[in-house]
Amino acid sequence: MRFKAVKDEIYPFIQYANNFTSPKNLNTILQNIYIEAEADGVTLRATDMQVGFSGKLDVSVETTGIATVSGKKLLDIVKEIPDGSVIDFFFDGSKINISAGRSNFKLSTISHEIFPTMAEITPEYSLKIKSALLLDLIKKTSFCISTDASKIEYTGAHLAVYGNKLEVSAADFQRIATSSITFDDEYANEFIINIPRKTVIELIKILEHDEYVEIDTDRKQIIFKIGTIQIYSKLIEKYIKSITKLFSNEFPLEARLKRSEFLDVIKRVSAITSEITHGVVLSFKEDSLTLYSLETEYGAGNETVEDYEYKGNPIDIIFNSKHMVEMINNIDTDYFILKMIADRNPAVLLPDTGEYKYLVVPISINRF
């Protein structure tokens, strides 16, 4: 096997592939990237048995062949080669020789015959949408995916198709995020799947690679096809039923707030909050909104919001400031709406316009 590639073209693919290796796994083949040189280009593959990557490059191939090599070491070497350099990759049957300018490296290989492959998918459901649309849906919701594996159904992004609507939702134990788009045509098959957090994180890095993404799933696995790149993933077979049901409640209290001002105020007030609760009190009155930090051993702080509209009875409600900041950071309108029921009930954050919304559970402690 022998081929040449410009660093700037192959390096991103090595980065992508390395993210799918399993460096801590005792099975060392899972630490390797599978490299296959064919007449029409070079394909890189990697997998940790839960997720997998495949990407094909249009590069100059002199001799076809297959080898596997440490993903981390290959990445470390190529990273340090000057940008714009032409890199010569040559597999001599034992080691891969990497040359660029006056630099020469030899990397040990493992037989490609024991490299695992992801199981084939016979699609039950297929979807094709613009990559930018899916990326926006995921970015607006993925921060709510739980990292607590005690309830596996919370550790992924829920992707659901209902007629002409695609909805992506995520939840931890204090928040729910949901975002949706509508298509011109309806899909005959309705389905819901739960995509693992790791897959979602890696997908975000690659979605801008092509204008469209094709999605195939059999409800146990999923494939995302983005240009010459494919991401394979096993799915979480449990999901949260009626994940967005709480949004249908009646919310009689409503505030309209300027996003930038509220964000600045809550960040300042939260500077003195507890590292455990990050609790900030929002004190709503007809003509004023004041934010207070909960009293700690460090002291307390407060600030009043100026750009403010409110409908409803006065209320004091306590939120985790980190959760609020994270949600508001993902709102892209100048103003947003905060809807509430009472001081111990979930509240909803909505943009002025847009098909996405967030639900957050208040902190159930007494202010005084």
Secondary structure, 3 states (H helix, E strand, C coil): CEEEEEHHHHHHHHHHHHCCCCCCCCCHHHHEEEEEEECCEEEEEEECCCEEEEEEECCEEEECEEEEEEHHHHHHHHHHCCCCCEEEEEECCCEEEEEECCEEEEEEEECHHHCCCCCCCCCCEEEEEEHHHHHHHHHCCHHHCCCCCCCHHHCEEEEEEECCEEEEEEECCCEEEEEEEECCCCCCCCEEEEEEHHHHHHHHHHHHHCCEEEEEECCCEEEEEECCEEEEEECECCCCCCCCHHHHCCCCEEEEEEHHHHHHHHHHHHHHCCCCCCEEEEEECCCCEEEEECCECCECCEEEECCEEEECCCEEEEEEHHHHHHHHHCCCCCEEEEEECCCCCCEEEEECCCCEEEEECCCCCCCC
